[in-house]
């Protein structure tokens, strides 16, 4: 096989051309049974929304075209093995943790992980050992993992089974992957990397180091973010130290047995596109990002930050395609700028938190659209700028862990008003989404500072997700705390 091949896509196209008569699921029968859906998505799309069959292989036990497509993906990413995932990178993250950990095992990780990581700890019962990330006081964001902090934590927890890193963070910050991997492997620990926002590192020129090149054991790669595949499609990469047959068994514990061939073929087609054209694609994106950063910084009050934040440690490297913009000096929370862009200028960016916004750039962007964003930001400054005195300093609050996530999630609980929860132990998640990093995770102590932060985020319009009470005015807390 060559990287110019797309075996799964080619098999689907052959099936479409053959016009096989379907007496299997799905029940829409190539769109014939649901004309409205066919009109909305198009006949070509619904005609390949099919079930597993011999010619198309089976995601749970691939021996044909899915196996071939996964092997091409492994080769393209420099991995020993690759698994196509149709449950988003959430399923990839959970598979790599569940393949590595069991109940009461310790895992060393930063606290600013995506909720999918802590969800996996709820499922398997492993114990988090948090390395509090370094923070940038000016930007109000969490950074990467300091190598010295990781080494100290490894020394203090020598029986831990693994170290997990976010690389890059949502804001484009990268850790020293090679140094952390070497330190962990020297003590017999596995290295797991949530590389959801780093697909392009594998194909662009002069990009930060990839997890596979650093020698990591697992990496979860979100192909639908910067890789161009359909939403919810992802790839789990494995290094040579992993047992791929065992990993496949673990994946099959939670992943659907009815994998979408639309998602799977999009992974195959996107891998081919990146393998053949990735360098030129991401050079273009880098140029867009550099131009946008320069123009936005020239407006005043905004700060589109980049490689100048590199310090060789907690900011070991920076993703050159990222357009992360600090809004605090404008006197507006990031979520307020996010709302203004959407409601007043018809511009949808990726997310806004309390201090920053992120505009996600890709090869699908055009110069005129980037100019429109820059112009809108300039007008927002002119029309809405105000004093910044009431804005919070940082989005990260050090947690105090009382119970493991699994213990807390399944503990006897009671619902209490948010304002009366200080000192209690939380039994659920509270997070702003995106980016989906928990403000509170199950098992953590609720402090007055956290309550103030939740109240402020709610007032500013952040989408708070996780708690049973949809508006986060009440939280479930551990009855055993008293």
C-alpha positions in Angstrom: 0.0 0.0 0.0 1.0 3.6 -0.6 -0.1 6.8 1.2 -1.9 7.7 -2.0 -4.2 4.8 -1.4 -7.5 5.0 0.7 -8.6 1.4 1.0 -11.7 2.0 3.1 -12.9 4.9 1.0 -12.3 2.9 -2.2 -14.3 -0.1 -0.9 -17.2 2.2 0.0 -17.1 3.8 -3.5 -17.1 0.3 -5.1 -20.2 -0.6 -3.0 -22.0 2.5 -4.1 -21.3 1.8 -7.7 -22.4 -1.8 -7.4 -25.9 -0.7 -6.1 -26.2 -3.8 -3.8 -29.8 -4.3 -2.7 -29.9 -3.8 1.1 -31.8 -6.2 3.4 -29.7 -5.1 6.4 -29.6 -2.0 8.7 -29.7 1.0 8.7 -33.4 1.1 8.1 -33.3 4.1 5.8 -32.0 1.7 3.1 -29.5 4.1 1.4 -31.8 7.0 2.0 -34.9 5.6 0.2 -36.8 5.3 3.4 -36.2 8.9 4.6 -36.4 11.4 1.7 -36.1 14.4 4.0 -32.8 13.1 5.3 -31.6 12.3 1.8 -32.5 15.8 0.6 -30.7 17.3 3.5 -27.5 15.3 3.4 -27.5 14.3 -0.3 -27.9 10.9 -2.0 -24.2 10.3 -2.3 -23.8 10.7 1.5 -26.7 8.5 2.7 -25.9 5.8 0.1 -22.7 5.0 2.0 -24.2 5.2 5.5 -24.1 1.4 5.7 -23.5 -1.5 8.1 -20.5 -3.7 8.4 -20.2 -6.4 5.8 -17.5 -8.6 4.4 -16.3 -6.2 1.8 -16.2 -3.3 4.3 -14.6 -5.1 7.2 -15.6 -4.7 10.9 -14.3 -2.0 13.2 -14.4 -4.3 16.2 -12.3 -7.0 14.6 -10.7 -5.5 11.4 -9.0 -8.0 9.0 -9.6 -6.2 5.7 -9.9 -2.6 4.4 -10.2 -1.1 7.9 -7.1 -2.9 9.0 -5.3 -1.7 5.8 -6.5 1.9 6.5 -5.3 1.8 10.1 -1.9 0.5 9.0 -1.5 3.4 6.5 -2.5 5.8 9.4 0.1 4.3 11.7 2.8 4.7 9.0 1.7 8.3 8.3 1.9 9.2 12.0 5.1 7.3 12.7 3.3 5.0 15.2 3.5 1.2 15.7 -0.3 0.9 15.6 -3.3 3.1 14.9 -6.9 2.6 15.8 -9.8 4.4 14.1 -12.2 5.8 16.7 -15.8 7.0 16.1 -16.6 8.2 19.6 -14.5 11.4 19.3 -11.1 11.9 21.0 -13.0 11.3 24.2 -13.1 7.6 23.3 -9.4 7.7 22.3 -8.4 9.2 25.6 -10.5 6.8 27.6 -9.2 3.8 25.7 -5.5 4.7 26.4 -6.2 5.2 30.1 -8.3 2.0 30.5 -5.6 0.1 28.6 -3.0 1.2 31.2 -4.7 1.5 34.5 -6.8 -0.5 36.9 -8.4 0.3 40.3 -6.1 2.1 42.8 -3.3 2.5 40.3 -1.8 6.0 40.4 -1.4 8.2 37.3 0.6 11.5 37.3 -1.1 14.2 35.3 -1.8 17.9 35.2 -5.0 19.2 36.7 -6.0 21.1 33.5 -7.0 17.9 31.7 -10.1 17.5 29.5 -13.1 16.0 31.3 -12.6 12.8 29.3 -9.5 12.0 31.3 -11.2 12.2 34.7 -14.2 10.4 33.2 -11.8 7.5 32.5 -10.7 7.6 36.2 -14.3 7.4 37.3 -14.7 4.2 35.1 -11.5 2.4 36.1 -11.0 3.6 39.7 -7.4 4.8 39.3 -6.0 7.6 41.5 -5.0 10.9 40.1 -1.7 12.5 41.3 -1.9 16.1 40.1 1.1 18.1 39.0 -0.3 21.7 39.3 0.5 23.3 36.0 2.5 26.5 35.9 0.4 29.5 35.1 0.9 32.7 33.2 -0.3 35.5 35.5 -0.8 38.0 32.7 -2.7 35.8 30.4 -4.6 34.0 33.2 -4.0 30.5 31.6 -2.5 27.2 32.6 0.7 26.3 30.8 2.5 23.0 30.2 4.1 20.6 32.7 7.5 21.6 34.2 10.0 18.8 33.8 11.3 19.5 37.3 7.8 19.2 38.8 7.2 15.9 36.9 10.5 14.5 38.2 9.7 15.4 41.8 6.3 13.9 41.5 7.7 10.7 40.0 10.2 10.5 42.9 7.4 10.9 45.4 5.1 8.3 43.7 7.5 5.7 42.3 4.7 3.1 41.9 2.6 5.2 39.6 1.8 3.4 36.4 1.7 6.3 34.0 2.3 10.0 33.3 -0.3 11.9 31.1 0.3 15.2 29.3 -1.8 17.6 27.4 0.2 18.6 24.3 -0.5 21.1 23.0 -3.0 22.8 25.3 -6.1 24.5 23.8 -4.0 27.7 23.8 -1.1 26.1 21.9 1.3 25.6 24.8 3.6 22.6 24.5 5.6 20.7 27.2 9.0 19.1 26.9 7.6 15.8 25.7 11.0 14.1 25.2 12.3 14.9 28.7 9.1 13.9 30.4 8.9 10.6 28.4 12.5 9.7 29.3 11.9 10.4 33.0 8.8 8.3 33.1 10.3 5.4 31.1 13.3 5.4 33.3 11.0 4.4 36.2 8.9 2.0 34.2 5.9 4.3 33.7 3.9 4.6 30.6 3.5 7.9 28.8 0.0 8.9 27.6 -0.5 12.1 25.5 -3.7 13.9 24.9 -2.7 15.2 21.5 -6.2 16.3 20.5 -5.1 19.6 19.1 -1.8 18.4 17.6 -2.7 16.5 14.4 -0.9 19.0 12.3 2.4 18.5 14.2 2.8 15.2 12.3 2.6 16.8 8.9 3.7 20.5 9.0 7.2 21.8 8.8 9.0 23.2 11.9 6.3 22.1 14.2 6.6 21.1 17.9 7.7 17.6 18.6 5.0 14.9 18.3 4.2 12.3 20.9 5.2 9.4 18.7 8.5 11.0 17.8 9.2 11.6 21.5 8.7 7.9 22.3 5.3 8.1 24.1 3.3 4.9 24.5 -0.1 6.4 23.5 -1.4 9.5 21.8 -5.0 10.5 21.2 -5.2 12.5 17.9 -8.3 14.5 17.1 -8.4 14.3 13.3 -11.6 16.3 13.1 -10.0 19.3 14.6 -7.0 20.3 12.4 -6.9 17.1 10.3 -10.0 17.8 8.2 -12.1 14.6 9.0 -15.7 14.6 10.1 -16.7 15.7 13.6 -16.4 12.8 16.1 -13.7 10.9 14.2 -10.4 10.4 15.9 -7.3 8.1 15.9 -5.6 6.4 18.8 -1.8 6.0 18.2 0.3 3.4 20.0 4.0 3.0 20.4 5.9 -0.3 20.2 5.7 -1.0 23.9 1.9 -1.5 23.7 0.0 -4.7 23.0 -2.4 -3.8 20.2 -4.6 -6.8 20.6 -5.2 -5.9 24.3 -5.8 -2.3 23.3 -8.4 -3.4 20.8 -10.2 -5.4 23.5 -10.3 -2.4 25.7 -11.6 -0.2 22.9 -14.4 -2.6 22.3 -15.6 -2.3 25.9 -17.0 1.2 25.2 -17.0 1.9 21.5 -20.0 1.2 19.4 -20.3 -2.1 17.4 -22.0 0.0 14.7 -19.2 2.2 13.6 -20.2 5.0 11.1 -18.6 4.4 7.7 -19.1 8.1 7.1 -16.7 8.8 10.0 -14.4 6.0 9.2 -14.0 6.9 5.5 -13.4 10.5 6.5 -10.4 9.4 8.5 -9.1 7.4 5.6 -9.5 10.3 3.1 -8.1 12.9 5.5 -5.1 10.8 6.4 -4.3 10.5 2.6 -4.8 14.2 2.2 -2.4 15.0 5.0 0.2 12.5 4.0 0.3 13.9 0.4 -0.3 17.6 1.0 0.1 18.2 4.8 3.3 20.3 4.5 1.8 22.8 2.1 -1.6 22.9 3.9 0.0 23.8 7.3 2.5 26.3 5.8 -0.6 28.2 4.6 -2.2 28.0 8.0 1.0 29.2 9.7 1.1 32.2 7.4 -2.5 33.0 8.2 -1.9 32.8 11.9 1.3 35.0 11.8 -0.5 37.7 9.7 -3.5 37.7 12.0 -1.4 37.9 15.2 0.5 40.9 13.8 -2.6 42.8 12.7 -4.6 42.1 15.9 -1.7 43.2 18.1 -1.5 46.4 16.1 -5.1 47.2 17.1 -4.2 47.8 20.7 -5.4 46.3 24.0 -5.6 42.8 22.4 -2.7 40.4 22.8 -2.5 37.6 20.2 0.3 35.7 21.9 2.7 33.3 20.2 6.3 31.9 20.3 7.5 34.9 22.3 6.1 33.1 25.4 8.5 30.2 25.0 10.6 29.8 28.2 12.1 26.3 27.6 10.1 24.7 30.4 6.4 25.1 31.1 6.2 26.7 27.6 8.7 24.5 26.0 7.3 25.2 22.5 4.2 26.9 20.9 1.9 25.8 18.2 2.5 28.3 15.3 -1.0 27.8 13.9 -2.8 29.0 17.0 -4.6 32.3 17.2 -5.2 32.7 20.9 -6.1 36.3 21.9 -6.0 37.8 25.3 -8.8 40.3 25.9 -8.3 41.4 29.5 -6.7 44.7 28.7 -9.8 45.5 26.6 -11.9 45.3 29.8 -14.0 42.5 28.3 -14.0 38.8 29.3 -13.2 36.5 26.4 -16.7 35.1 26.5 -18.1 38.6 26.0 -15.9 39.1 22.9 -17.0 35.7 21.7 -20.7 36.7 22.1 -20.2 40.0 20.3 -18.4 38.4 17.4 -21.2 35.9 16.9 -24.2 38.2 17.7 -23.1 41.4 16.1 -20.7 40.3 13.4 -21.8 36.8 12.4 -18.4 35.4 13.2 -18.2 32.1 15.1 -14.9 31.5 16.9 -13.9 28.3 18.7 -14.4 29.5 22.3 -14.0 32.3 24.8 -13.1 31.9 28.5 -12.9 34.6 31.1 -9.6 36.1 29.8 -9.1 34.9 26.2 -10.6 33.8 22.9 -9.5 31.3 20.4 -10.1 31.6 16.7 -9.4 28.2 15.1 -7.5 28.6 11.7 -7.3 25.9 9.0 -6.7 25.4 5.4 -10.4 26.0 4.8 -10.0 29.7 5.8 -9.7 32.6 3.3 -7.8 35.8 3.6 -11.0 37.9 3.3 -12.5 36.0 6.3 -9.4 36.7 8.4 -9.6 40.3 7.4 -13.2 40.3 8.5 -12.3 39.0 12.0 -9.5 41.6 12.4 -11.9 44.4 11.4 -14.6 43.1 13.8 -12.1 43.0 16.7 -11.0 46.6 15.9 -14.6 47.8 16.0 -15.4 45.9 19.2 -12.4 47.7 20.8 -13.8 51.1 19.6 -17.4 50.5 20.7 -17.2 48.3 23.8 -13.8 48.9 25.5 -14.2 49.5 29.3 -12.3 49.4 32.6 -10.9 45.9 33.4 -11.0 46.2 37.2 -13.7 43.6 37.8 -12.1 40.8 35.7 -10.6 37.7 37.5 -6.9 37.1 37.3 -6.6 33.4 36.5 -8.8 30.6 35.1 -6.9 27.9 37.2 -7.6 27.2 40.8 -5.5 24.6 42.7 -7.8 21.7 43.8 -7.8 19.9 47.1 -8.5 16.2 46.4 -10.4 14.4 49.1 -11.7 11.3 47.3 -10.8 9.6 44.0 -13.1 10.5 41.1 -14.7 7.1 41.2 -15.4 7.1 45.0 -16.9 10.6 44.8 -19.0 10.0 41.7 -20.7 6.9 43.2 -20.8 8.2 46.8 -24.0 9.0 48.7 -24.8 12.6 47.9 -27.1 15.4 48.5 -28.0 18.5 46.4 -27.2 21.9 48.0 -27.4 25.5 46.9 -24.1 26.6 45.4 -23.7 29.4 48.0 -23.8 26.9 50.9 -21.3 24.4 49.4 -18.0 25.9 50.7 -16.0 23.2 52.5 -18.0 20.4 50.9 -16.7 17.6 48.6 -18.1 17.7 45.1 -19.6 14.6 43.6 -19.9 15.8 40.0 -18.2 17.9 37.4 -18.5 21.6 36.8 -16.8 23.0 33.7 -17.0 25.7 31.1 -17.4 24.2 27.7 -15.4 24.6 25.6 -12.7 23.8 26.5 -14.1 21.2 28.9 -11.4 21.5 31.6 -13.2 21.0 35.0 -13.4 23.8 37.4 -14.5 21.1 39.8 -14.1 17.3 39.4 -15.6 14.6 41.6 -13.8 14.3 44.9 -12.5 17.8 45.1 -13.1 20.3 47.9 -15.4 23.2 47.1 -13.9 26.5 48.2 -15.3 30.1 48.4 -12.9 31.0 45.5 -14.4 28.3 43.3 -17.9 29.3 44.2 -17.0 32.9 43.2 -15.5 31.7 40.0 -18.6 29.6 39.0 -20.9 32.6 39.8 -18.8 35.0 37.8 -18.5 32.5 34.8 -22.3 32.1 34.9 -22.9 35.9 35.0 -20.6 36.4 32.0 -22.5 33.8 29.9 -20.1 30.8 30.0 -21.8 27.5 29.2 -21.4 25.6 32.4 -21.8 21.8 31.9 -21.4 18.8 34.1 -23.6 19.3 37.1 -27.0 17.6 37.5 -28.5 21.0 38.1 -28.4 22.5 34.6 -27.7 26.1 35.7 -25.1 25.2 38.3 -27.1 26.9 41.0 -27.0 23.7 43.1 -24.2 21.1 43.4 -24.2 17.4 44.5 -21.9 17.0 47.5 -20.7 14.1 49.5 -22.9 13.2 52.5 -19.9 11.6 54.3 -18.1 14.9 54.6 -20.0 15.7 57.7 
